[in-house]
Amino acid sequence: MPLEAVFLFMKDIRNVAIIAHVDHGKTTLVDALLKQSKTKLSKDTQGKLIMDSNELEQERGITIFSKNASVIWNSTKINIIDTPGHADFAGEVERVLKMADGCLLLIDAKEGPMPRTRFVLKKALEMKLKIIVVINKVDRPDARIPYVLDKTLDLFFELGADDITADFPIVYTSAKLGVAGENENLNEMKDISPVFDAILEHIPAPSGDINKPLQMMVASIGNDLHKGRIAIGRIYNGSIKNGQEVMYINRIGESEKYKLTSLMTYLGLDRVETQSAGVGDIVAVTGIPNATIGETITDILNPTALPVIDIEEPTIQIKFIVNDSPFAGREGEFKTGREIRARLYKELETDVALRVEDDTAGGGWVVSGRGELHLAILIERLRREGYEFQVGRPKVIDKTINGEKLTPYEKVFIEVPDESSGIVMQKMLARHAELQDMKADGNIVFMEFIASTKTLFGYRSEFTTDTRGLGIMDISFYKYDVDKGYTSQKEQGSLVAYDSGVTNLYGLINTQDRGTLFIGPAVEVYKGQVIGQNAREEDIKVNVCKTKQLTNNRSKGEGVSEHFDTPKIMDLEDALEYIGDDELVEVTPKNIRIRKIILDEIEERRKKSQGIK
């Protein structure tokens, strides 16, 4: 039977989103579902991570961009939708959940629900989606299933679930072994089919009416070298056919007529051509060159727009400028203002939570996002694409309502070993965070704080150091509230290169006692570049290019006691957290450098004396 004939009716479709914390087995579970359903995979996807396939996602262990897959089980098409796990990607989460009718909440049988699942689960509950809890890794020898179920139930009630929602169906799995069951007994599990059975039983078929005029919401955008711009989304009403004429309605209500050049649906991990699709299915269409996320594709005779997706407002902004350092233009392929501007505005087509504005006063562009991670991911993607530019210190976006200044506040969820809880508590209270909850489970301490966004700047790297990499910290937007005037200032100054040249071991050894160095020997630096953190509050100039004067005189044991400490290599997020208001991060495909805005010390003094910023 042709594909379009099977899935023209919504009763034959289930749309399911997957919610999971890092390393709880999401990718492994999807692999097991694909194999159980005997879905054929293309050569390009075999042996790879299926859902977290982006390079940055694999490095960071988080989902950034949602992806679709589908399987056919008992003549029912199940569309599987990945969900970003971090609150900074709220725009992605909002539109992904719009396509789903239910969710699989995947939880580790030892760790239980983790902070990173809270945000997405909260959104799913607000949208009244049916939740199936999947307890994964039941084959672990240290699994503690009763504890995990209790914590999961607590989380549901904490997020406002009613009694019916909290009475969630449960499936126990070992995705690695490809088995599942209605109880936790591993010996009774044969295959992964209980997951499919739970989806068909508990996840409702899509709502909508196939007899109504077409309504399709664009949820994401793709590109194809041959087909052009691809609009991906869910059909809410009616049906769609390849080659038909449609009306496209943008977010300000303007309509334009187009003819679809191709219609594709998902089968396995691939998009396949189809002649028609019905209400509830997730499809991809081409032929609309200006398609944008959140807008509607509808019937040409009876055009009716769907409600535009409401996305949380940005809370952080960073200024982008053209690189004007002494090393400008050496390492980047795209470095002109025109190229950078075009790329930033292009990102708006796929990231609905992002804002970009031209800074007419000071030059450059002000880019606003949902958090430091949201903007850091964007910067990292641009530099990997070959772009070269500079960015300033992240700043919060305050609001003034009825004459009162409001600033964003965050909920901070922290999980640390008991021996690190003291220093973490001390640092958070020093940043004027309010402790909301604290509890211990064995040697692990859980803490929940409310803190002003601006006071949290620069704390992530400190937190990693204080907990020796064993702590987990998740931050999600709480609300706008009265600004109490708290700020987070750099407590220590910078070590700044005195002159341009190549760093020398002799000069570095003489400098390292003054603070923490960011670079090692044989690195080219320029005057005004930040090469380390001073142990004191003020900035100082240091000569790290200084070489030892050689003579013919030698003494026994000379140089034996000298030791060079391993420098602290600053990655992009470290640099963004470190810089002060008078510093910039120089971003190129090959290097991340920190520099002073004004490189020359004499010019800096002159401007300060004249009151010029």
C-alpha positions as CSV (number, residue, x, y, z in Angstrom):
1,M,0.0,0.0,0.0
2,P,1.4,3.5,-0.8
3,L,2.8,5.4,2.1
4,E,0.3,8.3,1.7
5,A,-2.6,6.0,1.6
6,V,-1.7,4.4,5.0
7,F,-1.2,7.6,6.9
8,L,-3.8,9.9,5.5
9,F,-5.9,9.4,8.6
10,M,-4.8,10.7,12.0
11,K,-5.8,7.5,13.9
12,D,-2.8,5.8,12.2
13,I,-0.3,8.4,13.6
14,R,1.3,9.1,17.0
15,N,3.6,12.1,17.6
16,V,5.9,11.5,20.6
17,A,8.6,13.8,22.0
18,I,11.5,12.4,24.1
19,I,12.5,14.2,27.3
20,A,15.8,13.0,28.8
21,H,18.8,14.2,30.8
22,V,22.4,13.7,29.5
23,D,23.5,10.1,29.4
24,H,20.1,8.7,30.4
25,G,20.0,6.6,27.2
26,K,17.9,8.6,24.7
27,T,20.0,7.8,21.7
28,T,20.3,4.1,22.7
29,L,16.5,3.9,23.1
30,V,15.8,5.4,19.7
31,D,18.3,3.0,18.2
32,A,16.5,0.1,19.8
33,L,13.1,1.3,18.6
34,L,14.4,1.6,15.0
35,K,15.9,-1.9,15.1
36,Q,12.8,-3.5,16.6
37,S,10.6,-2.0,14.0
38,K,13.1,-3.2,11.3
39,T,13.5,0.4,10.0
40,K,16.1,0.6,7.3
41,L,18.9,3.1,7.9
42,S,20.9,4.8,5.2
43,K,24.6,4.2,5.0
44,D,25.2,7.8,6.2
45,T,23.5,7.2,9.6
46,Q,24.5,3.7,10.4
47,G,27.0,3.5,13.4
48,K,26.4,7.1,14.4
49,L,24.6,8.9,17.1
50,I,21.1,9.3,15.7
51,M,19.5,12.1,17.7
52,D,22.6,14.1,18.9
53,S,24.3,14.0,15.5
54,N,25.6,17.6,15.5
55,E,29.3,18.0,16.3
56,L,28.7,20.5,19.1
57,E,26.0,18.2,20.6
58,Q,28.3,15.3,20.7
59,E,31.1,17.3,22.3
60,R,28.8,18.9,25.0
61,G,26.4,15.9,25.5
62,I,23.3,18.1,25.1
63,T,20.6,18.4,22.4
64,I,20.6,21.8,20.7
65,F,18.7,21.3,17.5
66,S,15.5,19.1,17.5
67,K,15.5,16.2,15.0
68,N,12.8,13.9,13.7
69,A,12.6,10.2,13.2
70,S,9.7,7.8,12.6
71,V,9.0,4.1,12.8
72,I,6.0,2.0,11.7
73,W,4.6,-0.4,14.3
74,N,1.4,-2.4,13.8
75,S,0.4,-0.2,10.8
76,T,0.8,2.9,12.9
77,K,3.3,5.6,12.1
78,I,5.1,6.8,15.2
79,N,6.9,10.2,14.7
80,I,9.7,10.5,17.3
81,I,10.7,14.1,18.1
82,D,13.9,15.0,20.0
83,T,13.8,17.8,22.5
84,P,16.5,20.2,23.7
85,G,17.3,19.6,27.4
86,H,18.5,23.1,28.4
87,A,16.4,26.1,29.3
88,D,18.6,28.3,27.2
89,F,17.0,26.7,24.1
90,A,13.4,27.6,25.1
91,G,12.5,28.6,21.6
92,E,13.4,25.2,20.2
93,V,11.5,23.5,23.1
94,E,8.3,25.5,22.5
95,R,8.0,24.7,18.8
96,V,9.0,21.0,19.2
97,L,6.4,20.3,21.8
98,K,3.8,21.9,19.6
99,M,4.2,19.0,17.2
100,A,3.7,16.3,19.8
101,D,0.7,14.8,21.5
102,G,2.6,13.0,24.2
103,C,6.1,12.5,25.7
104,L,8.4,9.7,26.8
105,L,10.1,10.9,30.0
106,L,13.3,8.9,30.0
107,I,14.9,8.5,33.5
108,D,18.0,6.6,34.7
109,A,17.2,3.8,37.1
110,K,20.0,5.0,39.5
111,E,20.1,8.8,39.1
112,G,16.4,9.5,38.9
113,P,15.0,12.7,37.4
114,M,17.7,15.4,36.9
115,P,17.5,19.2,36.8
116,R,17.9,19.4,33.1
117,T,14.6,17.5,32.5
118,R,12.6,19.9,34.6
119,F,12.3,22.7,32.1
120,V,11.0,20.6,29.2
121,L,8.8,18.5,31.4
122,K,7.2,21.7,32.9
123,K,6.4,22.9,29.4
124,A,5.0,19.5,28.4
125,L,2.7,19.5,31.5
126,E,1.6,23.1,30.8
127,M,0.6,21.9,27.3
128,K,-1.4,19.0,28.8
129,L,0.6,16.4,26.9
130,K,0.3,12.8,28.0
131,I,3.5,11.6,29.7
132,I,4.8,8.0,29.7
133,V,7.7,7.5,32.2
134,V,10.4,5.2,30.9
135,I,12.8,3.9,33.6
136,N,15.9,3.0,31.7
137,K,19.1,1.1,32.6
138,V,17.2,-1.3,34.9
139,D,20.1,-3.8,34.3
140,R,22.4,-1.6,36.4
141,P,23.6,-3.4,39.5
142,D,23.1,-0.1,41.5
143,A,19.6,0.6,40.2
144,R,17.2,2.0,42.9
145,I,13.9,1.9,41.2
146,P,11.6,2.7,44.2
147,Y,13.7,5.8,45.0
148,V,13.6,6.9,41.3
149,L,9.8,6.5,41.1
150,D,9.3,8.5,44.4
151,K,11.5,11.3,43.1
152,T,9.6,11.3,39.7
153,L,6.3,11.5,41.4
154,D,7.6,14.4,43.6
155,L,8.8,16.2,40.5
156,F,5.3,15.9,38.8
157,F,3.6,17.4,41.8
158,E,6.2,20.0,42.2
159,L,5.6,21.1,38.6
160,G,1.9,21.4,39.2
161,A,0.6,18.1,37.8
162,D,-2.9,17.0,38.8
163,D,-3.8,13.6,40.1
164,I,-4.7,12.2,36.7
165,T,-1.4,13.3,35.1
166,A,0.6,12.1,38.1
167,D,-0.9,8.6,37.6
168,F,1.5,8.1,34.8
169,P,2.1,4.8,33.0
170,I,5.5,3.3,33.5
171,V,7.7,1.2,31.2
172,Y,11.0,-0.4,32.4
173,T,13.8,-0.8,29.9
174,S,17.3,-1.6,29.2
175,A,17.8,0.2,26.0
176,K,21.4,-1.1,25.7
177,L,20.1,-4.7,25.7
178,G,17.1,-3.7,23.5
179,V,14.4,-5.0,26.0
180,A,11.5,-3.5,28.0
181,G,8.7,-4.7,30.2
182,E,5.7,-3.6,32.3
183,N,7.6,-4.6,35.5
184,E,11.3,-4.2,36.5
185,N,12.1,-8.0,36.2
186,L,14.8,-8.1,33.5
187,N,14.4,-11.9,33.0
188,E,10.8,-11.4,31.8
189,M,11.8,-8.8,29.2
190,K,12.1,-10.1,25.6
191,D,12.2,-7.1,23.3
192,I,11.5,-3.4,23.2
193,S,7.9,-3.8,22.0
194,P,6.3,-2.8,25.4
195,V,7.5,0.8,24.7
196,F,5.6,0.7,21.4
197,D,2.5,-0.8,23.1
198,A,2.5,1.9,25.7
199,I,2.7,4.6,23.0
200,L,-0.3,3.2,21.1
201,E,-2.3,2.7,24.3
202,H,-1.6,6.0,26.1
203,I,-0.6,8.6,23.6
204,P,-3.7,10.0,21.9
205,A,-4.0,10.2,18.1
206,P,-3.6,13.8,16.8
207,S,-6.6,16.1,17.0
208,G,-7.9,17.9,14.0
209,D,-10.2,17.4,11.1
210,I,-9.1,16.1,7.7
211,N,-12.2,17.6,6.1
212,K,-11.3,21.2,7.2
213,P,-9.1,23.4,5.0
214,L,-5.3,22.9,5.3
215,Q,-3.5,24.4,8.3
216,M,0.2,23.6,8.8
217,M,2.6,25.2,11.3
218,V,6.2,25.7,10.3
219,A,8.3,24.3,13.2
220,S,11.8,24.2,11.8
221,I,13.7,25.1,8.6
222,G,16.1,23.1,6.6
223,N,18.0,23.5,3.3
224,D,18.8,21.3,0.3
225,L,21.2,22.1,-2.4
226,H,18.8,21.0,-5.1
227,K,15.3,21.6,-3.5
228,G,16.1,24.9,-1.7
229,R,14.5,26.0,1.5
230,I,12.6,23.2,3.4
231,A,9.8,24.1,5.8
232,I,9.1,21.3,8.3
233,G,6.0,21.2,10.5
234,R,2.8,19.4,11.5
235,I,-0.5,19.4,9.7
236,Y,-3.2,20.5,12.2
237,N,-6.2,20.4,9.9
238,G,-6.9,19.1,6.4
239,S,-4.5,17.4,4.0
240,I,-1.7,18.4,1.7
241,K,-0.7,17.2,-1.8
242,N,2.5,17.5,-3.7
243,G,2.3,20.3,-6.3
244,Q,-0.7,22.0,-4.8
245,E,-1.1,25.7,-4.5
246,V,-1.1,27.0,-0.9
247,M,-1.4,30.3,0.9
248,Y,1.5,31.3,3.2
249,I,0.7,33.7,6.1
250,N,3.6,35.3,8.0
251,R,3.5,36.4,11.6
252,I,2.3,39.9,10.8
253,G,-0.7,38.6,8.8
254,E,0.6,39.1,5.3
255,S,-0.5,36.4,2.8
256,E,1.3,35.1,-0.4
257,K,0.4,32.3,-2.8
258,Y,3.0,29.6,-3.7
259,K,3.0,26.2,-5.4
260,L,4.7,23.3,-3.5
261,T,7.6,21.8,-5.5
262,S,8.0,18.7,-3.3
263,L,6.3,17.0,-0.3
264,M,8.2,14.8,2.0
265,T,7.5,12.8,5.1
266,Y,9.7,10.9,7.6
267,L,10.5,7.2,7.3
268,G,13.2,6.1,9.7
269,L,15.7,8.9,9.8
270,D,15.2,10.0,6.2
271,R,12.8,12.3,4.5
272,V,11.1,10.5,1.6
273,E,8.9,11.8,-1.2
274,T,5.2,11.3,-0.9
275,Q,2.2,12.5,-2.9
276,S,-0.1,13.4,0.0
277,A,-0.2,13.5,3.8
278,G,-3.0,14.0,6.3
279,V,-3.9,15.8,9.5
280,G,-1.5,15.0,12.4
281,D,1.5,14.0,10.3
282,I,4.9,15.8,10.3
283,V,6.0,16.7,6.8
284,A,8.6,18.8,5.0
285,V,7.7,21.0,1.9
286,T,9.6,23.0,-0.5
287,G,8.5,25.8,-2.8
288,I,8.1,28.6,-0.2
289,P,11.4,30.6,-0.4
290,N,10.7,32.9,2.6
291,A,9.2,30.2,5.0
292,T,9.9,31.1,8.6
293,I,9.4,29.3,11.9
294,G,6.1,29.9,13.6
295,E,4.2,30.9,10.5
296,T,1.3,29.1,8.7
297,I,0.9,27.2,5.4
298,T,-2.9,27.1,4.7
299,D,-5.6,26.5,2.1
300,I,-5.7,29.0,-0.8
301,L,-9.5,29.3,-0.9
302,N,-10.0,29.6,2.9
303,P,-6.7,30.9,4.4
304,T,-6.7,30.7,8.2
305,A,-3.6,31.4,10.3
306,L,-2.7,29.3,13.3
307,P,-1.7,31.2,16.6
308,V,1.9,32.3,16.4
309,I,4.2,30.5,18.9
310,D,4.8,32.6,22.0
311,I,8.5,32.5,22.9
312,E,10.0,33.6,26.2
313,E,11.9,36.9,25.9
314,P,15.7,37.1,25.8
315,T,17.4,37.9,29.1
316,I,21.1,38.3,28.0
317,Q,22.7,40.3,25.3
318,I,26.2,40.5,23.8
319,K,27.7,43.0,21.4
320,F,29.4,41.7,18.3
321,I,31.9,43.8,16.4
322,V,34.3,43.4,13.5
323,N,37.7,42.2,14.7
324,D,40.2,45.1,14.8
325,S,43.0,43.5,16.8
326,P,46.6,43.5,15.5
327,F,45.9,39.9,14.3
328,A,42.7,40.8,12.5
329,G,42.1,39.0,9.2
330,R,44.8,36.3,9.7
331,E,42.7,33.3,10.7
332,G,39.1,33.8,9.5
333,E,37.5,33.3,6.1
334,F,34.6,35.6,6.8
335,K,35.6,38.8,8.6
336,T,33.9,41.8,7.0
337,G,31.0,43.6,8.7
338,R,28.8,42.7,5.7
339,E,29.5,39.0,6.0
340,I,29.1,38.9,9.8
341,R,25.8,40.9,9.7
342,A,24.3,38.7,7.0
343,R,25.1,35.6,9.0
344,L,23.6,36.9,12.2
345,Y,20.4,37.9,10.5
346,K,20.2,34.6,8.8
347,E,20.2,32.9,12.2
348,L,16.9,34.6,13.0
349,E,15.3,32.4,10.4
350,T,15.9,29.2,12.5
351,D,16.2,30.6,16.1
352,V,13.0,32.2,17.2
353,A,14.4,33.0,20.7
354,L,17.2,35.2,19.2
355,R,17.2,38.9,18.6
356,V,19.7,40.9,16.4
357,E,19.8,44.7,16.2
358,D,22.3,47.0,14.5
359,D,24.1,49.2,17.0
360,T,24.0,52.5,15.1
361,A,25.7,54.5,17.8
362,G,28.8,52.4,18.5
363,G,28.9,50.1,15.4
364,G,28.5,46.4,15.5
365,W,25.4,44.4,16.4
366,V,23.6,43.7,19.7
367,V,22.6,40.0,19.8
368,S,20.1,38.9,22.5
369,G,19.4,35.4,23.7
370,R,17.9,33.2,26.5
371,G,21.2,32.7,28.4
372,E,24.9,32.6,28.3
373,L,24.9,29.1,26.8
374,H,22.5,30.0,24.1
375,L,24.8,32.8,22.9
376,A,28.0,30.8,23.5
377,I,26.7,28.1,21.2
378,L,25.9,30.6,18.5
379,I,29.4,32.1,18.8
380,E,31.0,28.7,18.6
381,R,29.0,27.7,15.6
382,L,30.0,30.9,13.8
383,R,33.7,30.5,14.4
384,R,33.6,26.9,13.2
385,E,32.0,28.1,10.0
386,G,35.0,30.3,9.5
387,Y,33.8,33.7,10.9
388,E,36.2,36.0,12.7
389,F,34.8,38.8,15.1
390,Q,34.9,40.2,18.6
391,V,32.3,40.1,21.4
392,G,31.9,42.1,24.5
393,R,30.9,41.2,28.0
394,P,27.4,39.6,28.4
395,K,24.8,41.9,29.9
396,V,21.4,41.3,31.3
397,I,18.3,42.9,29.7
398,D,16.5,44.9,32.3
399,K,12.9,46.1,32.0
400,T,11.2,49.3,33.3
401,I,7.5,48.8,34.1
402,N,5.5,51.5,35.8
403,G,8.7,53.4,36.6
404,E,10.2,50.4,38.4
405,K,13.4,48.7,37.2
406,L,13.0,44.9,36.9
407,T,15.8,42.5,36.3
408,P,15.7,38.7,35.3
409,Y,16.1,36.1,38.1
410,E,17.0,32.5,37.6
411,K,16.3,29.3,39.5
412,V,19.6,27.5,40.1
413,F,19.5,23.7,40.8
414,I,22.8,22.4,42.2
415,E,23.9,18.8,42.9
416,V,27.3,18.5,44.5
417,P,29.3,16.0,46.7
418,D,29.0,16.7,50.4
419,E,32.6,17.9,50.7
420,S,32.0,20.6,48.2
421,S,28.6,21.9,49.5
422,G,30.2,24.3,51.9
423,I,32.2,26.3,49.4
424,V,29.3,26.3,46.9
425,M,26.9,27.6,49.6
426,Q,29.5,30.3,50.5
427,K,29.9,31.4,46.9
428,M,26.2,31.5,46.1
429,L,25.3,33.5,49.3
430,A,28.2,35.9,48.4
431,R,26.3,36.4,45.1
432,H,23.1,37.3,47.1
433,A,21.4,34.1,46.1
434,E,18.4,33.0,48.2
435,L,18.4,29.4,49.3
436,Q,15.0,27.8,48.6
437,D,15.6,24.2,49.4
438,M,18.4,21.9,50.5
439,K,18.5,18.2,51.1
440,A,21.1,15.4,51.2
441,D,20.9,11.9,49.8
442,G,23.9,9.9,51.0
443,N,27.1,11.8,50.0
444,I,25.2,14.0,47.5
445,V,23.7,17.4,48.5
446,F,20.9,19.0,46.4
447,M,20.4,22.8,46.7
448,E,18.0,25.1,45.0
449,F,18.5,28.9,44.8
450,I,16.9,32.0,43.4
451,A,19.5,34.5,42.1
452,S,19.7,37.5,39.9
453,T,21.0,36.7,36.4
454,K,23.6,39.4,36.6
455,T,25.2,38.1,39.8
456,L,25.7,34.6,38.3
457,F,28.0,35.9,35.6
458,G,31.3,34.1,35.8
459,Y,30.3,31.5,38.3
460,R,30.1,28.4,36.1
461,S,33.9,28.1,35.9
462,E,34.4,28.8,39.6
463,F,31.7,26.1,40.3
464,T,33.6,23.5,38.2
465,T,36.8,24.3,40.0
466,D,35.3,24.3,43.5
467,T,33.5,20.9,42.9
468,R,36.5,19.4,41.0
469,G,34.2,18.8,38.0
470,L,31.9,16.6,40.0
471,G,29.1,19.1,40.5
472,I,26.0,19.6,38.3
473,M,24.5,23.1,38.0
474,D,21.4,23.8,35.9
475,I,19.9,27.3,35.5
476,S,16.4,28.1,34.3
477,F,14.6,31.5,34.0
478,Y,12.4,32.2,37.0
479,K,10.9,35.7,36.5
480,Y,11.5,39.4,36.2
481,D,11.6,41.1,39.7
482,V,12.7,44.3,41.4
483,D,16.4,45.0,40.8
484,K,18.0,45.1,44.2
485,G,21.2,46.7,42.8
486,Y,23.4,43.6,43.1
487,T,26.1,43.2,40.5
488,S,28.9,40.8,39.8
489,Q,32.2,42.5,39.3
490,K,35.5,40.9,38.6
491,E,37.3,40.4,41.9
492,Q,40.8,40.2,40.3
493,G,42.5,42.1,37.6
494,S,44.2,40.9,34.4
495,L,47.8,40.3,33.4
496,V,48.2,42.3,30.1
497,A,51.0,41.9,27.6
498,Y,53.4,44.8,27.7
499,D,54.5,44.4,24.1
500,S,53.9,42.4,21.0
501,G,56.0,39.3,20.2
502,V,56.3,35.6,20.9
503,T,56.1,34.4,24.5
504,N,59.2,33.1,26.0
505,L,59.6,30.5,28.9
506,Y,61.9,32.8,30.7
507,G,59.4,35.7,30.7
508,L,56.5,33.4,31.6
509,I,58.3,31.9,34.6
510,N,59.1,35.4,35.9
511,T,55.4,36.3,35.5
512,Q,53.6,33.2,36.8
513,D,54.0,34.2,40.5
514,R,51.7,37.2,39.8
515,G,48.6,35.2,39.0
516,T,47.3,32.5,36.7
517,L,48.5,32.4,33.1
518,F,46.3,31.6,30.2
519,I,49.0,30.8,27.6
520,G,52.2,28.9,27.4
521,P,55.6,29.5,25.6
522,A,56.1,30.1,21.9
523,V,52.7,31.8,21.4
524,E,52.4,35.0,19.4
525,V,50.8,37.8,21.4
526,Y,50.1,41.5,20.9
527,K,50.3,44.5,23.1
528,G,47.2,44.9,25.2
529,Q,46.3,41.2,25.0
530,V,45.2,39.6,28.3
531,I,47.5,36.7,29.0
532,G,46.4,35.8,32.5
533,Q,44.5,36.7,35.7
534,N,46.2,38.9,38.3
535,A,46.2,37.7,41.9
536,R,45.3,41.3,42.9
537,E,42.4,43.6,42.0
538,E,44.2,45.8,39.5
539,D,45.5,45.2,36.0
540,I,49.2,45.1,35.5
541,K,51.4,45.0,32.4
542,V,53.8,42.1,32.1
543,N,56.6,41.2,29.6
544,V,56.0,37.6,28.8
545,C,58.2,37.9,25.6
546,K,61.3,38.8,27.7
547,T,64.3,36.6,26.9
548,K,67.2,35.8,29.2
549,Q,70.4,37.6,28.5
550,L,73.1,35.0,27.7
551,T,76.7,35.2,28.9
552,N,79.7,32.9,28.9
553,N,79.5,32.5,32.7
554,R,77.7,29.4,34.1
555,S,77.2,28.2,37.6
556,K,76.4,24.7,38.7
557,G,72.7,24.0,39.1
558,E,71.6,27.2,37.4
559,G,67.9,26.9,36.2
560,V,67.4,23.5,37.8
561,S,64.9,24.8,40.4
562,E,62.8,26.7,37.8
563,H,59.4,25.3,37.2
564,F,56.6,26.5,34.8
565,D,53.1,25.7,35.9
566,T,50.6,24.4,33.3
567,P,48.6,27.4,32.1
568,K,44.8,27.5,32.3
569,I,43.5,27.3,28.7
570,M,40.5,29.5,28.3
571,D,37.7,28.1,26.1
572,L,34.9,30.4,24.8
573,E,32.6,30.1,27.8
574,D,35.5,30.6,30.2
575,A,36.5,33.8,28.3
576,L,32.9,35.1,28.2
577,E,32.6,34.6,32.0
578,Y,36.0,36.1,32.7
579,I,36.0,39.4,30.8
580,G,35.2,42.8,32.4
581,D,33.5,45.8,30.8
582,D,36.9,47.1,29.5
583,E,37.7,43.8,27.7
584,L,36.7,41.9,24.6
585,V,36.9,38.3,23.4
586,E,38.5,37.9,20.0
587,V,36.9,34.9,18.3
588,T,38.6,33.2,15.2
589,P,38.4,29.7,13.8
590,K,41.8,28.9,15.3
591,N,42.0,30.9,18.6
592,I,40.0,32.4,21.4
593,R,41.9,35.5,22.8
594,I,41.1,38.0,25.5
595,R,42.1,41.6,25.0
596,K,41.7,45.1,26.4
597,I,39.3,47.3,24.4
598,I,42.0,50.0,24.4
599,L,45.3,48.3,23.6
600,D,47.7,51.2,24.1
601,E,48.3,52.2,27.8
602,I,49.0,55.8,27.0
603,E,45.9,56.2,24.9
604,E,43.9,54.5,27.6
605,R,45.2,57.0,30.2
606,R,44.5,60.0,27.9
607,K,40.9,58.8,27.3
608,K,40.3,58.3,31.1
609,S,41.7,61.7,31.9
610,Q,39.3,63.2,29.3
611,G,36.3,61.1,30.6
612,I,36.0,59.2,27.4
613,K,34.7,55.6,27.7
